[in-house]
Amino acid sequence: MRVVGRFGMHIKWGLIAGLLTVICAVALVGCSDSGKALQDNFRIRHKVVAYGVTDPQISAQQIIAEEKGYFREEGLEVENRLVQSGGEMPALIKSGEAQVSFESPYTVLALATEGVKVKVVAPMADIGDTQCVVAGPGAGIVNSKDLEGKRIGMAEGSGVMLAIRNMCYELKVDMNRITFVPLSPRNQLQAMEAGSIDAMACWEPWISIAQANGGTLLFSGLNSYLGDKRGKVDWLSFYTTMQVSDDYLQGHAEEVEAMLRALEKATNFINESPDEAAAIIAGRLNLEKGQVRRIMADNHYSMAIDQHFRSSCEEMSSFMMKVGQIKEAPIFWDYVNADYLRMTNRSLVTIK
């Protein structure tokens, strides 16, 4: 009887021990899940609203950093608000709504003349080869001189104007004989189809759409297809950038540096995995992957504040002064702040 009793007690205590083990395991899992949730909540230290454009030139890194979780890895919850055209950005920055935005130095320089205090904190890409002029079907534009007397649709404040100016200067085209019609990218397509403009000066993906509709690519900032000028040109090296208002910079240094770290990861991902990056961006912008891949292949994605970037910005500011868009060309470091990028990755800043 004692043997049986001991055996029974062993079974009883074994069952109790087993039950306790299960309870503890469940509790630990619960604690682990709760801990993970708490950890995730703790990791999100800042929330940021960032304005961009439905454009793989301007907002590629911004989209990738969100979709790949790079912002979250840096403790950020970023709400990306994408507008149709970069032409909408100045008003958003001026009103104070877009304290963090992605556009170009052109926008920053234009705002500076109005006293709006905003700084470029990093370039995103050199997009000169996707800033183009396309002739409409039947416009009769083959050589550069054929543009004289023609009507070109272009969004106000477009950097592609500099490419047109440099083309006119090099090829002796009278720019005063070209009529520029202010139109949004979508309206340019409609106007060219209706024949109310002869050509459009725009950027991707609108350029590809215009060509698909029968338009002829005449030139970009870096390549010419004109009858009297074919091959590589240096008419526009145009950068997209991240800019931040001075007010936001003063109180949100940690957020800006975290964003730059995430954007550097996104830049590396684009350069190392271009097909996957194109698929992600195409899905976000409702475009075809092949189209986005072609567009991105023409861009140079880099966040380096180097001499090439500085020269591009200074050429842009000089042009804007000459045509009366700004009163004087500001000093480069008056509208560019490299301190935050330097804190993120010192090697990306190679000029003083």
N, C-alpha and C positions, 0 to 999 in steps of 0.2 A: 504494500500500500504506500509505503514511504517513497519508493522508487517512482511509482505512478504520480504521487503527490508532487515530488520534486519536478518531474517531467511536465506536469500540468502547470506548475508555477513558472517553469522556464518558458513555456508557450505563452502564458499570460504576460509575463514581463517582456517577452520578445515582441508580442503584439503591441504592447504599450510603447516600447522603444521605437518600433517601426512607425507607429502612428505619429509619435512625436517628430520623427525624422521627416515624415511627409509634411507635417504642419510647418516645421521649420523651413523646409525647402520651399514650400509655397510662400511663406512669409518673406524669405530671402528674395524670391523672384519678384514678389510685389514690391519689396524695398528697392530692388535693382531697377524695376521699371519706373518707380517713383523717383528714384535717384537720377535716372537718365532724363526723365522729364524735367526735373529741377535743374539738372546740368544744362539741358538744352535751353531752358528759359534763362538761365544765368548767362549763357554764352551770348544771347542777343542783348547786347549792352546799349545799342543805339538804333534808332529808326531814322531813315533818311528818305526824302523824296527827291528823285533825280529825273530831270527832264531830258529827253532825247528826241530823236527823229526816226520815223519808220524808214530807215536807210542803213544798209550794211556798211556804208562808208563812215557814217557818224557814230552809230550806236552799236557796232558789232561787239566790242568788249563789254559794254554795258549790259547787253542781252546775255552774252555768254556767262558773265560773272553771276548773273541771277540764275540762269538755267542750270549751271553746273554747281551751284551752291557755294561759289567762292566768296560772295558777300557774307553769307551765313558763317562760313569758316572764320571770318574775321570779326564775328560778333555783331554783324549788321543785318538789319531787316530793311531792305531797299525797295521802295515802290518806284518802279520805272514808269514814267508817264511819257509816252511817245506821241509827238505831234506829226502832222503830215509833211510839213516843210520847215527847213531851217529858218525861213523867212518869218515864221511865227515866233521865234525864240527871243528876239530883242524886246518885244513888248512884254513878254513873260518875265524876263530878267529885270527890265526897268520897273515893273510893278512890284517887284520883290517876291513874286510867286515862285519863280525858278531861281532859288538860291544856289542850287547845284545843277549844272546843265552840261550838255554835250553839244557843241556846234563848231565854231571856228574862231581864229583870231580876228577875222573880218568883223564878226559880231561884236567882239570885245572892243575893238578899235572904234567902231561906229558909236558904241554906247559911251565911250570915254569922252567924246566931244560934247556929249550931253551931260557930263558930270556924273554918270553912273559909275560907281566904284566896284569893279569886278576884276578878278585876276585869272589868267590861264595858269593852271597848276601842273598840267602835263599834256603833251600831244598824244594823239591816239593813232593817227595814220596819215601818210602822205597820199592824197587821193587825186593828184593832178591828172592822172590818166583816165579818170572817170568823170571829169568835168569837160563837157563836149558841146560841139555845135553840130546839129543835124539839119540837112536841107529837106524840105518837103518834096513829095513827088511832083514832078513837073515844074519845079521852081527855077530850073535852068541855072543852077549854081554848080560850077565845076572848078573854076579857078578862083583865086582869092579876090580878084577885081570884080567878079560877078556878084559879090556881096554888096557893092555900092548900089544904092537905090532900093535895096531890099528891106523887108521888115523882119526883125528877129524878136521872137517872144522870149522873155526872161523874167524870172522872179526878182523883185527888188532886193538889192543887197547881195546879189549872187557874185561869188568870187570868180566865176568863169568869165566875168567881164574883163578881168586882167589878162586872161588868155587871148581874148579877142583884141584887146588893145595892143598886146605884144605882137600878135600876128599882123595887125595892120601896120605897125611900125616897121617890122622887118620886111614885109612884102609890099610896102608903099601903097597901102589901101587907105583911102580917105574915110576915116571913121565917122566924120561928120555927115557923110552921105548915107549912113546906115541908120534906120529908124528902129529904136528899141521900144517894144510894147510890153508894159509890165503885166505879167500873167503868172499864175501859180503853175506848177508842173502839169497838173491834170488839165488845166485850161489851155496850156500850150499845145498839148496833144489835140484837143478839140479844135482849137483855132487853126492848127496846121492842116488838119483833116478838112476843115471848111474852106481853106485857102485864104483866110484872113491874115495869116503871116506866112512868110516864105521859108523861115527856118526857126529852130528853137535852140536856145542855149541853156543847157540843164545838166543834170547828173543822173547817174544810175539810181533806180532801175528804169527811169523814164526814157533814157536814151535807147535802151534795148527795145522798149515798147515802140518807140518812134520808128526804129529801124524795121521792126516786125510789121509795122503799118505802111511800109514802103519808103521810109525816109532813107537818106544817104548820109553816112557819117563823114563830115568834112575834116574835123580835127578835134584833138583833145589838148590838154595842157602839155602833154609830153610826146604826142605823135600827130603827124599831119598826113591826110589822105587827099589833099587838094591836088588838082592837076599840075599846078606850077610849084608845088612843094610837097614832097613825099619823104617820109622817114621820121627819125627822132627830132624833136624840137625842145626848146626850153622856154615855153610860153607861160607855163604856170606850174609851180610846185606849191600845192595847196594842202594845208593840214587841217585835220579835224582835231578838236581839243576838248579837254574837260576844264570848265571854268567855274569859279566859286565867288560869290559876292564877298566883299571885304567884311561886312557885318558877320557873315556866317563863319568866315575864317577865324575871326577873333575868339569865338566861343566854342568852336567845334574842330579843333586841330586833330583830336583823336579819331573822329569820324572820317576826316579827309585822308589821313594817313592810312586808315584801314581800307578805305575805298581804293586807294592807289595800290595797296598790296593785292587786293582782289583783282583789280584791273590788269596788273602785271601778270598774274596767273592766267587771266583770260587771253592776254596778248600772246603768251607762250603757247597756250592751247591752240589758238588760231594758226600760228606759224608751224606748229608741230602736227596738228591734225586738221588740215584745211577742209577735208571732205566732211568730217563729222561736224565741224564748226558751221559749215555752210548749211548742213541739214538742220541744225538747231535753229539757226537764224531764219532760214526759209520757213520753218514751221511757225516761228513767232510772227513773222511778217506776212504770212500767207502768200509766199512767192514760191516759184519752182526752185528746187535745189540746184539744178544745173545752171539756171540763170544767176542765182546768188553766188555759186562757185566761180563763174566767169567774172562776175563783178569783183569779187574779193581777190581774185588772182591779179587784177590790175592795180590793187592797192598795196602799199607797203605799211604793215602794221608795226609800229614802234613807238615807245613812250620816251625815247631819248630826247632830252633837251640839249641839242648839239648845234654846231655852227650852221648846218644845213637848215635846221628848223629856224634858227635866228635869221638867217639870210632871207628865207621865205617870208617871214613875218615883216621884216624891214622893207622888203620890196612891196609887200601889200600895203603897208602904212604909207610909203612914199607915193604909191599910185593913188591911194585914197585922198591924199593931200592935194595932188596935182589936179584931180577932177573935182575938188571942192567938197568932198564928203567929210573930211576932217580939217580942222584949221591948221594943225601942224602935226608932223610925224613925231609921236612920242618916243622917248627912250625905251628900248626893249624891256628893261627891268621895271619900268613903271607899270606895265600891264602883264608881266610874267613873274610868277613867284615860284622859284625852284626849291624853296626850303622844305616843303612837304615831300616832294619827290626825293630830295636828297636824304631825308630821314628814312624814307622807305627803301631806297636802293641808290646809294651814292654813285655807283658806276653809271647810272643813267644820265647824270648831269656832267657834261664834259666841257662846259664853258663857264666863265666867270662873269 
